[in-house]
């Protein structure tokens, strides 16, 4: 604006004044506002000025055109004092923060079966005990995160726990693992979503990478518009998937328990050439580790407690419990139906995911219900990345405030979103997605790193709290 600005330091005569005084870190600026300033600023409290909308209005024709485009894409600018209005209710928070863990049920069973099937069809019966073990671990992890939510209501999750209880190096290891986990969430969810689309429409196989990149770009734009609007965008697909998945499982269980249908697989996974290995401890550990990708995303609520409406901690804990219960039912239910009907992953000649085969069994092959469910599954997997877009920028901002990342990560944009974190997350996730050819199975091993590092830190501390 046209407001007069002088440095806070003492003036040294004509020609020595600067429009601002740099702070201690890059991006910090302190100014003295001269009168008249009422057109551009207002008092929000004693000695505190807040910029009005007019202070951001461009004065050139080009600037006004750019501003109109920005407004159309991102919406109007928000003041930091409007942050409380951007907080999430439990209903919207469930949609935003649960899309990652709940959507993992779409590929967790498949990753577990990919390991067990190499021991032969007879080993598939172990999928149910392994799934039960993963569900027990989920209960322990969610309980510990509930404790962390109340003990660390300012957010930060595992990093906040590690920073308080471990040396600086240990906390940075946890932070690095979490940042990797969030990046992998975007890449893995996008890859799995593209595979769900191809399972329903095989003709789109050659467009797999394009579909993934466009989806990440659209999710980035949605989050740049701000938290509350992204909740409105993502709530409907999340609840549609949960409702249709419960219906799919109910139909499958009814057919098995009441009608006595089902046939356990007798053939190994296509493409294994009949190679099998004995069922041993290492194979069970591998299957358990692969199935534990179902736990990914459970830490996001502990990281995003400040995004909830007051009382933040109680609302976050309630949402976390609901997410854990829903995920456990979906994971065990899909595993039960897939085992009962002998479903195994198919990669040749055309990709058929496990959950798409279960949907075909419950709703009927090529039925309207099948295509609707595949649509809902693809949508929630695309939108599962939204959990990372809320968690990654917030964790990066905390690290920036602690001096471990560039200061710019702690700055909010016009819509109160941490734009630097959002952009960096998108760029890295797209690079990984393209680098691994959009293959979910190839990305999963990297995904497990962040999960188990976080679990090893948070479980003992959370339970002790």
PEFENCOR-V926270 format. One record per residue. N is the residue number from 0. RES is the residue in one small letter. D_LAST is the distance of its C-alpha to the last C-alpha in Angstrom with 1 decimal. Layout:
# PEFENCOR-V926270
n:res:d_last
N:RES:D_LAST
N:RES:D_LAST
This chain:
# PEFENCOR-V926270
n:res:d_last
0:x:50.3
1:x:53.3
2:x:51.2
3:x:52.2
4:x:49.5
5:x:49.8
6:x:47.5
7:x:45.6
8:x:47.4
9:x:50.8
10:x:53.7
11:x:56.1
12:x:59.2
13:x:60.6
14:x:59.4
15:x:56.2
16:x:53.9
17:x:51.2
18:x:49.7
19:x:46.2
20:x:44.4
21:x:41.9
22:x:38.5
23:x:36.6
24:x:35.4
25:x:37.5
26:x:37.6
27:x:36.9
28:x:40.0
29:x:40.9
30:x:44.0
31:x:46.0
32:x:47.3
33:x:50.9
34:x:52.8
35:x:53.7
36:x:50.2
37:x:50.0
38:x:51.0
39:x:48.1
40:x:45.3
41:x:44.0
42:x:41.9
43:x:38.4
44:x:37.9
45:x:39.4
46:x:40.4
47:x:38.6
48:x:40.8
49:x:39.9
50:x:42.2
51:x:44.2
52:x:45.1
53:x:48.5
54:x:47.1
55:x:46.2
56:x:49.5
57:x:51.6
58:x:55.1
59:x:56.8
60:x:58.0
61:x:56.0
62:x:52.9
63:x:53.3
64:x:53.8
65:x:50.7
66:x:48.8
67:x:50.2
68:x:49.0
69:x:45.5
70:x:45.4
71:x:46.5
72:x:43.9
73:x:40.9
74:x:41.7
75:x:42.1
76:x:40.2
77:x:37.2
78:x:36.3
79:x:32.8
80:x:32.9
81:x:33.2
82:x:29.7
83:x:28.4
84:x:31.2
85:x:30.0
86:x:26.6
87:x:26.0
88:x:26.0
89:x:23.9
90:x:27.2
91:x:27.9
92:x:24.3
93:x:24.4
94:x:27.6
95:x:26.6
96:x:23.1
97:x:23.9
98:x:27.2
99:x:25.8
100:x:23.7
101:x:26.3
102:x:29.2
103:x:28.0
104:x:29.2
105:x:32.7
106:x:32.6
107:x:29.8
108:x:32.1
109:x:35.0
110:x:33.2
111:x:32.3
112:x:35.9
113:x:37.3
114:x:36.0
115:x:36.9
116:x:40.4
117:x:41.5
118:x:41.4
119:x:43.9
120:x:43.8
121:x:43.0
122:x:39.5
123:x:38.6
124:x:37.6
125:x:34.5
126:x:33.2
127:x:31.9
128:x:29.9
129:x:28.5
130:x:27.7
131:x:25.9
132:x:23.8
133:x:22.9
134:x:22.0
135:x:19.7
136:x:17.9
137:x:17.8
138:x:16.1
139:x:13.3
140:x:13.0
141:x:13.3
142:x:10.6
143:x:8.1
144:x:9.9
145:x:9.7
146:x:6.0
147:x:7.2
148:x:10.3
149:x:9.1
150:x:7.2
151:x:10.3
152:x:13.1
153:x:15.8
154:x:15.6
155:x:15.8
156:x:13.3
157:x:13.1
158:x:15.3
159:x:13.2
160:x:10.3
161:x:13.1
162:x:14.9
163:x:12.3
164:x:11.5
165:x:14.8
166:x:18.5
167:x:20.4
168:x:22.1
169:x:19.0
170:x:17.7
171:x:21.2
172:x:21.4
173:x:18.5
174:x:20.2
175:x:23.5
176:x:22.3
177:x:21.0
178:x:24.3
179:x:26.2
180:x:24.3
181:x:25.3
182:x:28.8
183:x:29.1
184:x:28.0
185:x:31.0
186:x:33.4
187:x:32.4
188:x:32.3
189:x:35.6
190:x:37.1
191:x:36.1
192:x:37.4
193:x:40.7
194:x:41.0
195:x:40.6
196:x:43.4
197:x:45.6
198:x:45.0
199:x:46.5
200:x:49.1
201:x:50.0
202:x:52.6
203:x:49.9
204:x:48.9
205:x:50.6
206:x:48.7
207:x:45.2
208:x:44.3
209:x:45.9
210:x:43.9
211:x:40.6
212:x:41.5
213:x:42.8
214:x:39.7
215:x:37.4
216:x:39.8
217:x:39.7
218:x:35.9
219:x:35.9
220:x:38.4
221:x:36.4
222:x:33.3
223:x:35.5
224:x:36.6
225:x:33.2
226:x:30.1
227:x:31.4
228:x:34.6
229:x:32.9
230:x:31.0
231:x:34.3
232:x:35.8
233:x:33.1
234:x:32.2
235:x:35.4
236:x:35.4
237:x:31.8
238:x:32.6
239:x:35.9
240:x:34.5
241:x:31.9
242:x:34.7
243:x:37.3
244:x:34.9
245:x:34.2
246:x:37.9
247:x:38.7
248:x:36.4
249:x:37.8
250:x:41.4
251:x:40.7
252:x:39.1
253:x:42.0
254:x:44.5
255:x:43.0
256:x:42.2
257:x:45.1
258:x:47.8
259:x:47.1
260:x:47.3
261:x:45.7
262:x:46.7
263:x:44.6
264:x:45.4
265:x:48.0
266:x:48.3
267:x:46.1
268:x:44.7
269:x:47.8
270:x:48.3
271:x:47.0
272:x:50.7
273:x:49.8
274:x:47.7
275:x:45.2
276:x:42.9
277:x:41.7
278:x:38.5
279:x:36.3
280:x:32.8
281:x:33.0
282:x:34.2
283:x:31.5
284:x:28.9
285:x:30.7
286:x:30.9
287:x:27.2
288:x:26.4
289:x:28.9
290:x:27.6
291:x:24.1
292:x:25.3
293:x:24.6
294:x:20.9
295:x:22.0
296:x:21.1
297:x:17.9
298:x:16.1
299:x:18.7
300:x:17.2
301:x:14.0
302:x:16.6
303:x:18.9
304:x:17.0
305:x:19.7
306:x:22.4
307:x:21.7
308:x:23.6
309:x:22.0
310:x:19.7
311:x:18.2
312:x:14.5
313:x:15.7
314:x:18.6
315:x:16.7
316:x:14.3
317:x:17.6
318:x:19.3
319:x:16.8
320:x:17.2
321:x:20.9
322:x:21.2
323:x:19.6
324:x:21.9
325:x:24.9
326:x:24.4
327:x:24.1
328:x:27.3
329:x:29.2
330:x:28.3
331:x:29.2
332:x:32.1
333:x:33.7
334:x:33.4
335:x:35.0
336:x:37.9
337:x:38.5
338:x:38.7
339:x:40.9
340:x:43.4
341:x:43.3
342:x:42.1
343:x:41.6
344:x:41.2
345:x:44.6
346:x:45.4
347:x:49.2
348:x:51.5
349:x:49.3
350:x:45.5
351:x:44.2
352:x:40.4
353:x:39.0
354:x:37.8
355:x:41.2
356:x:42.9
357:x:40.7
358:x:41.7
359:x:45.3
360:x:45.1
361:x:43.6
362:x:45.5
363:x:48.5
364:x:49.6
365:x:50.7
366:x:50.1
367:x:49.0
368:x:45.7
369:x:45.1
370:x:45.8
371:x:43.7
372:x:40.7
373:x:41.3
374:x:41.5
375:x:38.2
376:x:36.5
377:x:38.0
378:x:37.0
379:x:33.3
380:x:33.2
381:x:34.9
382:x:32.6
383:x:29.4
384:x:29.9
385:x:29.2
386:x:25.4
387:x:25.9
388:x:28.1
389:x:25.3
390:x:22.6
391:x:24.7
392:x:26.4
393:x:23.3
394:x:21.6
395:x:25.0
396:x:25.2
397:x:21.9
398:x:23.3
399:x:26.6
400:x:25.3
401:x:23.7
402:x:27.1
403:x:26.6
404:x:28.6
405:x:31.8
406:x:31.6
407:x:33.2
408:x:30.1
409:x:28.6
410:x:31.7
411:x:32.1
412:x:35.3
413:x:37.6
414:x:35.5
415:x:32.2
416:x:31.2
417:x:30.3
418:x:33.6
419:x:33.4
420:x:30.3
421:x:31.9
422:x:35.2
423:x:33.8
424:x:31.7
425:x:34.8
426:x:37.1
427:x:34.9
428:x:34.2
429:x:38.0
430:x:38.8
431:x:36.6
432:x:37.9
433:x:41.5
434:x:41.0
435:x:39.9
436:x:42.5
437:x:40.2
438:x:39.3
439:x:36.0
440:x:36.1
441:x:36.8
442:x:33.8
443:x:31.2
444:x:30.7
445:x:29.7
446:x:27.4
447:x:25.4
448:x:24.6
449:x:22.2
450:x:20.6
451:x:19.7
452:x:18.8
453:x:16.1
454:x:14.9
455:x:15.0
456:x:12.8
457:x:10.2
458:x:9.9
459:x:8.7
460:x:6.2
461:x:5.1
462:x:5.4
463:x:3.8
464:x:0.0
